[in-house]
């Protein structure tokens, strides 16, 4: 003999649905409060420098075997932009800073090197007309002259 559950009325189903929604809201609020409490405990554990770290970074600190408060403070002081990263975005080639070299010292002697172009390259391969000079290219790099050895 099998027993079938009693059929619920529409009002009873709506009451159960509303009770479920209230339970979900209460659980979400409880989850938020527990996550915030965990964050505050981690900040208390790692010091005031941990306030600047994200939740993900704090979670990673728990996995690290020997982290001291000084390391956390120094990591928290560095902004994402200073690390070469845009906040909340992946590292892109344009986001990285390119190295910029200052001008070479003026008191160093300069050596001029002119690279001549062959006459074949001065004329168009299709029509044979002379190519126009567009401009000059200059570059500087610091070089070392080798020491000259001699027997005296």
N, CA and C atoms as an extended XYZ file, in Angstrom:
456
Properties=species:S:1:pos:R:3:atomname:S:1:resname:S:1:resid:I:1 pbc="F F F"
N         0.815       -1.159        0.000 N   UNK     1
C         0.000        0.000        0.000 CA  UNK     1
C         0.879        1.250        0.000 C   UNK     1
N         0.755        2.077       -1.018 N   UNK     2
C         1.591        3.267       -1.139 CA  UNK     2
C         0.795        4.494       -0.726 C   UNK     2
N         1.518        5.407       -0.084 N   UNK     3
C         0.851        6.628        0.345 CA  UNK     3
C         1.291        7.758       -0.584 C   UNK     3
N         0.406        8.509       -1.057 N   UNK     4
C         0.718        9.649       -1.915 CA  UNK     4
C         0.668       10.907       -1.076 C   UNK     4
N         1.575       11.844       -1.338 N   UNK     5
C         1.565       13.080       -0.560 CA  UNK     5
C         0.312       13.877       -0.886 C   UNK     5
N        -0.180       14.583        0.099 N   UNK     6
C        -1.389       15.375       -0.158 CA  UNK     6
C        -1.074       16.507       -1.127 C   UNK     6
N        -1.984       16.818       -1.971 N   UNK     7
C        -1.808       17.890       -2.939 CA  UNK     7
C        -1.924       19.228       -2.214 C   UNK     7
N        -1.025       20.133       -2.567 N   UNK     8
C        -1.001       21.442       -1.922 CA  UNK     8
C        -1.802       22.435       -2.764 C   UNK     8
N        -2.401       23.339       -2.077 N   UNK     9
C        -3.163       24.364       -2.777 CA  UNK     9
C        -2.212       25.455       -3.268 C   UNK     9
N        -2.705       26.297       -4.118 N   UNK    10
C        -1.891       27.376       -4.674 CA  UNK    10
C        -1.372       28.293       -3.564 C   UNK    10
N        -2.206       28.614       -2.598 N   UNK    11
C        -1.812       29.482       -1.503 CA  UNK    11
C        -0.697       28.850       -0.673 C   UNK    11
N        -0.798       27.537       -0.454 N   UNK    12
C         0.234       26.841        0.322 CA  UNK    12
C         1.566       26.833       -0.452 C   UNK    12
N         1.506       26.655       -1.776 N   UNK    13
C         2.724       26.682       -2.594 CA  UNK    13
C         3.361       28.073       -2.567 C   UNK    13
N         2.546       29.106       -2.648 N   UNK    14
C         3.073       30.473       -2.591 CA  UNK    14
C         3.706       30.764       -1.236 C   UNK    14
N         3.116       30.266       -0.154 N   UNK    15
C         3.689       30.449        1.180 CA  UNK    15
C         5.034       29.749        1.287 C   UNK    15
N         5.109       28.518        0.749 N   UNK    16
C         6.387       27.790        0.785 CA  UNK    16
C         7.444       28.512       -0.056 C   UNK    16
N         7.034       29.046       -1.203 N   UNK    17
C         7.958       29.771       -2.070 CA  UNK    17
C         8.468       31.031       -1.372 C   UNK    17
N         7.570       31.754       -0.742 N   UNK    18
C         7.962       32.958       -0.016 CA  UNK    18
C         8.891       32.615        1.145 C   UNK    18
N         8.599       31.531        1.853 N   UNK    19
C         9.466       31.095        2.951 CA  UNK    19
C        10.854       30.722        2.423 C   UNK    19
N        10.901       30.103        1.244 N   UNK    20
C        12.197       29.740        0.642 CA  UNK    20
C        12.989       30.981        0.268 C   UNK    20
N        12.289       31.981       -0.290 N   UNK    21
C        12.971       33.224       -0.639 CA  UNK    21
C        13.512       33.922        0.598 C   UNK    21
N        12.763       33.944        1.665 N   UNK    22
C        13.223       34.556        2.908 CA  UNK    22
C        14.433       33.811        3.469 C   UNK    22
N        14.396       32.486        3.379 N   UNK    23
C        15.512       31.664        3.868 CA  UNK    23
C        16.764       31.944        3.046 C   UNK    23
N        16.611       32.049        1.720 N   UNK    24
C        17.761       32.338        0.849 CA  UNK    24
C        18.341       33.708        1.175 C   UNK    24
N        17.484       34.701        1.366 N   UNK    25
C        17.956       36.053        1.699 CA  UNK    25
C        18.710       36.049        3.022 C   UNK    25
N        18.172       35.316        4.011 N   UNK    26
C        18.820       35.239        5.316 CA  UNK    26
C        20.184       34.540        5.195 C   UNK    26
N        20.260       33.467        4.401 N   UNK    27
C        21.523       32.755        4.221 CA  UNK    27
C        22.556       33.612        3.477 C   UNK    27
N        22.103       34.386        2.474 N   UNK    28
C        23.027       35.271        1.761 CA  UNK    28
C        23.573       36.351        2.688 C   UNK    28
N        22.724       36.902        3.526 N   UNK    29
C        23.175       37.910        4.473 CA  UNK    29
C        24.154       37.296        5.476 C   UNK    29
N        23.865       36.098        5.936 N   UNK    30
C        24.750       35.401        6.859 CA  UNK    30
C        26.101       35.123        6.193 C   UNK    30
N        26.074       34.714        4.935 N   UNK    31
C        27.301       34.440        4.189 CA  UNK    31
C        28.134       35.714        4.051 C   UNK    31
N        27.479       36.839        3.738 N   UNK    32
C        28.178       38.114        3.624 CA  UNK    32
C        28.823       38.501        4.948 C   UNK    32
N        28.093       38.352        6.042 N   UNK    33
C        28.640       38.710        7.352 CA  UNK    33
C        29.817       37.825        7.732 C   UNK    33
N        29.730       36.532        7.415 N   UNK    34
C        30.847       35.628        7.716 CA  UNK    34
C        32.077       35.970        6.871 C   UNK    34
N        31.874       36.305        5.603 N   UNK    35
C        33.001       36.685        4.745 CA  UNK    35
C        33.658       37.959        5.259 C   UNK    35
N        32.854       38.922        5.699 N   UNK    36
C        33.396       40.171        6.237 CA  UNK    36
C        34.135       39.916        7.551 C   UNK    36
N        33.599       39.030        8.380 N   UNK    37
C        34.264       38.680        9.634 CA  UNK    37
C        35.607       37.995        9.363 C   UNK    37
N        35.636       37.120        8.364 N   UNK    38
C        36.882       36.451        7.982 CA  UNK    38
C        37.901       37.469        7.486 C   UNK    38
N        37.453       38.432        6.684 N   UNK    39
C        38.359       39.480        6.197 CA  UNK    39
C        38.937       40.283        7.361 C   UNK    39
N        38.097       40.649        8.317 N   UNK    40
C        38.576       41.417        9.467 CA  UNK    40
C        39.562       40.607       10.307 C   UNK    40
N        39.323       39.312       10.457 N   UNK    41
C        40.262       38.461       11.197 CA  UNK    41
C        41.609       38.370       10.474 C   UNK    41
N        41.563       38.282        9.141 N   UNK    42
C        42.823       38.234        8.381 CA  UNK    42
C        43.571       39.553        8.487 C   UNK    42
N        42.849       40.665        8.447 N   UNK    43
C        43.495       41.967        8.589 CA  UNK    43
C        44.111       42.096        9.975 C   UNK    43
N        43.417       41.601       10.981 N   UNK    44
C        43.959       41.630       12.345 CA  UNK    44
C        45.201       40.747       12.434 C   UNK    44
N        45.179       39.609       11.743 N   UNK    45
C        46.305       38.673       11.779 CA  UNK    45
C        47.532       39.242       11.076 C   UNK    45
N        47.332       39.888        9.899 N   UNK    46
C        48.462       40.344        9.095 CA  UNK    46
C        48.793       41.819        9.266 C   UNK    46
N        48.041       42.548       10.057 N   UNK    47
C        48.358       43.940       10.332 CA  UNK    47
C        47.586       44.896        9.444 C   UNK    47
N        47.816       46.193        9.691 N   UNK    48
C        47.036       47.230        8.997 CA  UNK    48
C        47.361       47.288        7.514 C   UNK    48
N        48.520       46.792        7.097 N   UNK    49
C        48.873       46.798        5.675 CA  UNK    49
C        47.974       45.901        4.850 C   UNK    49
N        47.335       44.946        5.498 N   UNK    50
C        46.458       44.012        4.784 CA  UNK    50
C        45.152       44.658        4.356 C   UNK    50
N        44.841       45.846        4.883 N   UNK    51
C        43.597       46.523        4.504 CA  UNK    51
C        43.596       46.898        3.029 C   UNK    51
N        44.788       47.107        2.452 N   UNK    52
C        44.878       47.508        1.062 CA  UNK    52
C        44.854       46.331        0.099 C   UNK    52
N        44.894       45.117        0.620 N   UNK    53
C        44.899       43.931       -0.234 CA  UNK    53
C        43.475       43.483       -0.535 C   UNK    53
N        43.315       42.855       -1.690 N   UNK    54
C        41.986       42.357       -2.058 CA  UNK    54
C        41.694       41.063       -1.296 C   UNK    54
N        40.444       40.630       -1.366 N   UNK    55
C        40.053       39.390       -0.685 CA  UNK    55
C        40.819       38.199       -1.242 C   UNK    55
N        41.043       38.198       -2.557 N   UNK    56
C        41.793       37.100       -3.182 CA  UNK    56
C        43.226       37.036       -2.687 C   UNK    56
N        43.865       38.221       -2.535 N   UNK    57
C        45.232       38.248       -2.033 CA  UNK    57
C        45.292       37.788       -0.580 C   UNK    57
N        44.309       38.181        0.207 N   UNK    58
C        44.278       37.731        1.604 CA  UNK    58
C        44.086       36.223        1.694 C   UNK    58
N        43.267       35.667        0.804 N   UNK    59
C        43.063       34.217        0.808 CA  UNK    59
C        44.361       33.492        0.441 C   UNK    59
N        45.131       34.080       -0.489 N   UNK    60
C        46.409       33.461       -0.860 CA  UNK    60
C        47.413       33.511        0.279 C   UNK    60
N        47.333       34.543        1.107 N   UNK    61
C        48.251       34.637        2.241 CA  UNK    61
C        48.061       33.477        3.213 C   UNK    61
N        46.827       32.990        3.314 N   UNK    62
C        46.554       31.860        4.210 CA  UNK    62
C        47.304       30.608        3.747 C   UNK    62
N        47.537       30.499        2.435 N   UNK    63
C        48.222       29.318        1.901 CA  UNK    63
C        49.738       29.438        2.004 C   UNK    63
N        50.238       30.653        2.193 N   UNK    64
C        51.667       30.909        2.277 CA  UNK    64
C        52.181       30.465        3.641 C   UNK    64
N        53.255       29.652        3.707 N   UNK    65
C        53.691       29.113        4.994 CA  UNK    65
C        54.281       30.141        5.958 C   UNK    65
N        55.093       31.077        5.481 N   UNK    66
C        55.734       32.001        6.411 CA  UNK    66
C        55.600       33.434        5.964 C   UNK    66
N        54.478       34.049        6.236 N   UNK    67
C        54.259       35.435        5.851 CA  UNK    67
C        54.266       36.280        7.106 C   UNK    67
N        55.072       37.339        7.100 N   UNK    68
C        55.096       38.239        8.253 CA  UNK    68
C        54.340       39.515        7.918 C   UNK    68
N        54.014       40.276        8.934 N   UNK    69
C        53.228       41.497        8.759 CA  UNK    69
C        53.975       42.529        7.919 C   UNK    69
N        55.319       42.545        7.998 N   UNK    70
C        56.103       43.514        7.219 CA  UNK    70
C        55.968       43.248        5.718 C   UNK    70
N        55.961       41.968        5.324 N   UNK    71
C        55.781       41.636        3.904 CA  UNK    71
C        54.413       42.071        3.413 C   UNK    71
N        53.405       41.853        4.230 N   UNK    72
C        52.044       42.234        3.856 CA  UNK    72
C        51.937       43.742        3.726 C   UNK    72
N        52.558       44.468        4.645 N   UNK    73
C        52.499       45.924        4.596 CA  UNK    73
C        53.196       46.459        3.359 C   UNK    73
N        54.356       45.894        3.021 N   UNK    74
C        55.075       46.388        1.839 CA  UNK    74
C        54.322       46.053        0.558 C   UNK    74
N        53.665       44.908        0.489 N   UNK    75
C        52.877       44.542       -0.693 CA  UNK    75
C        51.638       45.420       -0.808 C   UNK    75
N        51.067       45.791        0.313 N   UNK    76
C        49.877       46.627        0.290 CA  UNK    76
C        50.166       48.054       -0.125 C   UNK    76
N        51.408       48.521        0.078 N   UNK    77
C        51.762       49.885       -0.285 CA  UNK    77
C        51.920       50.062       -1.784 C   UNK    77
N        52.219       48.989       -2.504 N   UNK    78
C        52.434       49.077       -3.946 CA  UNK    78
C        51.087       49.030       -4.648 C   UNK    78
N        50.766       50.075       -5.391 N   UNK    79
C        49.499       50.141       -6.120 CA  UNK    79
C        49.585       49.270       -7.372 C   UNK    79
N        48.451       48.739       -7.873 N   UNK    80
C        48.486       47.924       -9.089 CA  UNK    80
C        49.094       48.650      -10.274 C   UNK    80
N        48.882       49.960      -10.374 N   UNK    81
C        49.457       50.710      -11.496 CA  UNK    81
C        50.981       50.753      -11.383 C   UNK    81
N        51.515       50.790      -10.135 N   UNK    82
C        52.960       50.806       -9.946 CA  UNK    82
C        53.594       49.456      -10.233 C   UNK    82
N        52.823       48.395      -10.170 N   UNK    83
C        53.338       47.070      -10.491 CA  UNK    83
C        53.368       46.837      -11.987 C   UNK    83
N        52.934       47.839      -12.772 N   UNK    84
C        52.863       47.674      -14.208 CA  UNK    84
C        51.550       47.056      -14.646 C   UNK    84
N        50.587       46.983      -13.754 N   UNK    85
C        49.303       46.372      -14.067 CA  UNK    85
C        48.192       47.391      -13.932 C   UNK    85
N        47.263       47.313      -14.823 N   UNK    86
C        46.062       48.132      -14.676 CA  UNK    86
C        45.163       47.428      -13.676 C   UNK    86
N        44.489       48.151      -12.785 N   UNK    87
C        43.642       47.481      -11.806 CA  UNK    87
C        42.523       46.699      -12.462 C   UNK    87
N        42.337       45.466      -12.024 N   UNK    88
C        41.265       44.575      -12.489 CA  UNK    88
C        41.301       44.319      -13.986 C   UNK    88
N        42.476       44.302      -14.594 N   UNK    89
C        42.561       43.968      -16.009 CA  UNK    89
C        43.827       43.157      -16.242 C   UNK    89
N        43.829       42.300      -17.255 N   UNK    90
C        45.012       41.490      -17.515 CA  UNK    90
C        46.154       42.349      -18.032 C   UNK    90
N        47.348       41.821      -17.880 N   UNK    91
C        48.544       42.517      -18.337 CA  UNK    91
C        48.561       42.553      -19.850 C   UNK    91
N        48.635       43.747      -20.406 N   UNK    92
C        48.711       43.892      -21.854 CA  UNK    92
C        50.041       44.514      -22.220 C   UNK    92
N        50.423       44.368      -23.477 N   UNK    93
C        51.699       44.886      -23.924 CA  UNK    93
C        51.745       46.404      -23.794 C   UNK    93
N        50.632       47.067      -24.070 N   UNK    94
C        50.615       48.522      -23.982 CA  UNK    94
C        50.651       49.008      -22.536 C   UNK    94
N        50.267       48.152      -21.585 N   UNK    95
C        50.246       48.558      -20.182 CA  UNK    95
C        51.649       48.573      -19.578 C   UNK    95
N        52.565       47.789      -20.156 N   UNK    96
C        53.931       47.750      -19.625 CA  UNK    96
C        54.680       49.024      -19.981 C   UNK    96
N        55.505       49.489      -19.086 N   UNK    97
C        56.302       50.679      -19.356 CA  UNK    97
C        57.513       50.288      -20.189 C   UNK    97
N        57.782       51.072      -21.209 N   UNK    98
C        58.948       50.852      -22.045 CA  UNK    98
C        60.130       51.598      -21.428 C   UNK    98
N        61.323       50.988      -21.440 N   UNK    99
C        62.472       51.683      -20.871 CA  UNK    99
C        62.841       52.899      -21.725 C   UNK    99
N        63.184       53.996      -21.072 N   UNK   100
C        63.559       55.212      -21.770 CA  UNK   100
C        64.958       55.590      -21.312 C   UNK   100
N        65.878       55.706      -22.272 N   UNK   101
C        67.254       56.065      -21.967 CA  UNK   101
C        67.418       57.556      -22.161 C   UNK   101
N        68.123       58.174      -21.275 N   UNK   102
C        68.400       59.604      -21.400 CA  UNK   102
C        69.454       59.838      -22.463 C   UNK   102
N        69.728       61.091      -22.783 N   UNK   103
C        70.743       61.398      -23.800 CA  UNK   103
C        72.133       61.017      -23.294 C   UNK   103
N        72.999       60.677      -24.236 N   UNK   104
C        74.378       60.333      -23.882 CA  UNK   104
C        75.138       61.606      -23.516 C   UNK   104
N        76.165       61.483      -22.680 N   UNK   105
C        76.901       62.679      -22.235 CA  UNK   105
C        77.504       63.446      -23.413 C   UNK   105
N        77.401       64.774      -23.366 N   UNK   106
C        77.896       65.617      -24.451 CA  UNK   106
C        79.425       65.647      -24.515 C   UNK   106
N        80.102       65.421      -23.399 N   UNK   107
C        81.561       65.532      -23.392 CA  UNK   107
C        82.245       64.327      -24.042 C   UNK   107
N        81.534       63.272      -24.298 N   UNK   108
C        82.124       62.103      -24.960 CA  UNK   108
C        82.330       62.395      -26.443 C   UNK   108
N        83.472       61.967      -26.996 N   UNK   109
C        83.696       62.203      -28.430 CA  UNK   109
C        82.724       61.381      -29.282 C   UNK   109
N        82.306       61.990      -30.394 N   UNK   110
C        81.392       61.325      -31.316 CA  UNK   110
C        82.171       60.823      -32.523 C   UNK   110
N        81.721       59.688      -33.040 N   UNK   111
C        82.323       59.129      -34.247 CA  UNK   111
C        81.227       59.022      -35.299 C   UNK   111
N        81.435       59.693      -36.439 N   UNK   112
C        80.419       59.691      -37.486 CA  UNK   112
C        80.715       58.573      -38.475 C   UNK   112
N        79.701       57.816      -38.769 N   UNK   113
C        79.830       56.716      -39.718 CA  UNK   113
C        78.770       56.903      -40.797 C   UNK   113
N        79.196       57.014      -42.032 N   UNK   114
C        78.259       57.184      -43.135 CA  UNK   114
C        78.199       55.874      -43.903 C   UNK   114
N        77.008       55.368      -44.065 N   UNK   115
C        76.803       54.126      -44.807 CA  UNK   115
C        76.344       54.511      -46.205 C   UNK   115
N        77.152       54.166      -47.184 N   UNK   116
C        76.834       54.525      -48.562 CA  UNK   116
C        75.915       53.460      -49.169 C   UNK   116
N        74.988       53.918      -49.988 N   UNK   117
C        74.054       53.033      -50.673 CA  UNK   117
C        74.613       52.760      -52.057 C   UNK   117
N        74.505       51.516      -52.495 N   UNK   118
C        75.025       51.175      -53.822 CA  UNK   118
C        74.210       51.883      -54.894 C   UNK   118
N        74.816       52.125      -56.032 N   UNK   119
C        74.132       52.826      -57.121 CA  UNK   119
C        72.936       52.022      -57.628 C   UNK   119
N        73.026       50.716      -57.504 N   UNK   120
C        71.903       49.857      -57.911 CA  UNK   120
C        70.666       50.148      -57.059 C   UNK   120
N        70.867       50.421      -55.766 N   UNK   121
C        69.751       50.703      -54.870 CA  UNK   121
C        69.258       52.143      -54.978 C   UNK   121
N        70.005       53.001      -55.671 N   UNK   122
C        69.598       54.396      -55.844 CA  UNK   122
C        68.614       54.582      -56.994 C   UNK   122
N        68.413       53.569      -57.799 N   UNK   123
C        67.530       53.662      -58.963 CA  UNK   123
C        66.402       52.645      -58.844 C   UNK   123
N        65.251       53.016      -59.376 N   UNK   124
C        64.073       52.159      -59.355 CA  UNK   124
C        64.330       50.923      -60.218 C   UNK   124
N        63.962       49.758      -59.706 N   UNK   125
C        64.188       48.512      -60.437 CA  UNK   125
C        63.243       48.380      -61.628 C   UNK   125
N        62.089       49.031      -61.599 N   UNK   126
C        61.111       48.909      -62.689 CA  UNK   126
C        61.354       49.912      -63.812 C   UNK   126
N        61.491       51.191      -63.443 N   UNK   127
C        61.615       52.206      -64.502 CA  UNK   127
C        63.022       52.756      -64.652 C   UNK   127
N        63.893       52.550      -63.695 N   UNK   128
C        65.270       53.013      -63.774 CA  UNK   128
C        65.457       54.455      -63.337 C   UNK   128
N        64.404       55.151      -62.908 N   UNK   129
C        64.520       56.543      -62.470 CA  UNK   129
C        65.224       56.599      -61.113 C   UNK   129
N        65.880       57.738      -60.881 N   UNK   130
C        66.591       57.916      -59.608 CA  UNK   130
C        65.575       58.062      -58.476 C   UNK   130
N        65.848       57.383      -57.368 N   UNK   131
C        64.975       57.483      -56.196 CA  UNK   131
C        65.267       58.786      -55.467 C   UNK   131
N        64.232       59.371      -54.848 N   UNK   132
C        64.380       60.614      -54.099 CA  UNK   132
C        64.883       60.322      -52.697 C   UNK   132
N        65.675       61.238      -52.183 N   UNK   133
C        66.168       61.130      -50.814 CA  UNK   133
C        65.048       61.545      -49.860 C   UNK   133
N        64.676       60.651      -48.988 N   UNK   134
C        63.595       60.947      -48.048 CA  UNK   134
C        64.147       61.618      -46.802 C   UNK   134
N        65.274       61.183      -46.309 N   UNK   135
C        65.832       61.772      -45.102 CA  UNK   135
C        67.042       60.992      -44.630 C   UNK   135
N        67.527       61.382      -43.487 N   UNK   136
C        68.687       60.737      -42.888 CA  UNK   136
C        68.272       60.075      -41.589 C   UNK   136
N        68.998       59.037      -41.219 N   UNK   137
C        68.735       58.356      -39.958 CA  UNK   137
C        69.977       58.485      -39.097 C   UNK   137
N        69.778       58.923      -37.864 N   UNK   138
C        70.893       59.025      -36.936 CA  UNK   138
C        70.587       58.193      -35.701 C   UNK   138
N        71.625       57.657      -35.122 N   UNK   139
C        71.468       56.914      -33.873 CA  UNK   139
C        72.756       57.028      -33.084 C   UNK   139
N        72.637       56.894      -31.786 N   UNK   140
C        73.798       56.940      -30.909 CA  UNK   140
C        73.760       55.758      -29.969 C   UNK   140
N        74.936       55.196      -29.759 N   UNK   141
C        75.063       54.147      -28.756 CA  UNK   141
C        76.440       54.269      -28.130 C   UNK   141
N        76.518       53.960      -26.894 N   UNK   142
C        77.777       54.054      -26.164 CA  UNK   142
C        78.613       52.828      -26.493 C   UNK   142
N        79.864       53.049      -26.906 N   UNK   143
C        80.750       51.949      -27.281 CA  UNK   143
C        82.092       52.134      -26.578 C   UNK   143
N        82.849       51.052      -26.533 N   UNK   144
C        84.172       51.069      -25.902 CA  UNK   144
C        85.209       50.714      -26.955 C   UNK   144
N        86.274       51.517      -27.044 N   UNK   145
C        87.382       51.187      -27.937 CA  UNK   145
C        88.291       50.222      -27.186 C   UNK   145
N        88.711       49.209      -27.903 N   UNK   146
C        89.573       48.209      -27.270 CA  UNK   146
C        90.949       48.810      -26.979 C   UNK   146
N        91.590       48.287      -25.972 N   UNK   147
C        92.921       48.736      -25.589 CA  UNK   147
C        93.914       48.210      -26.630 C   UNK   147
N        94.846       49.058      -26.984 N   UNK   148
C        95.849       48.675      -27.969 CA  UNK   148
C        97.117       48.228      -27.245 C   UNK   148
N        97.544       47.018      -27.549 N   UNK   149
C        98.749       46.472      -26.917 CA  UNK   149
C        99.924       46.612      -27.893 C   UNK   149
N       101.090       46.916      -27.328 N   UNK   150
C       102.289       47.001      -28.174 CA  UNK   150
C       103.502       46.639      -27.333 C   UNK   150
N       104.593       46.280      -28.028 N   UNK   151
C       105.851       45.939      -27.360 CA  UNK   151
C       106.780       47.109      -27.547 C   UNK   151
N       107.349       47.594      -26.473 N   UNK   152
C       108.191       48.788      -26.567 CA  UNK   152
C       109.634       48.480      -26.355 C   UNK   152
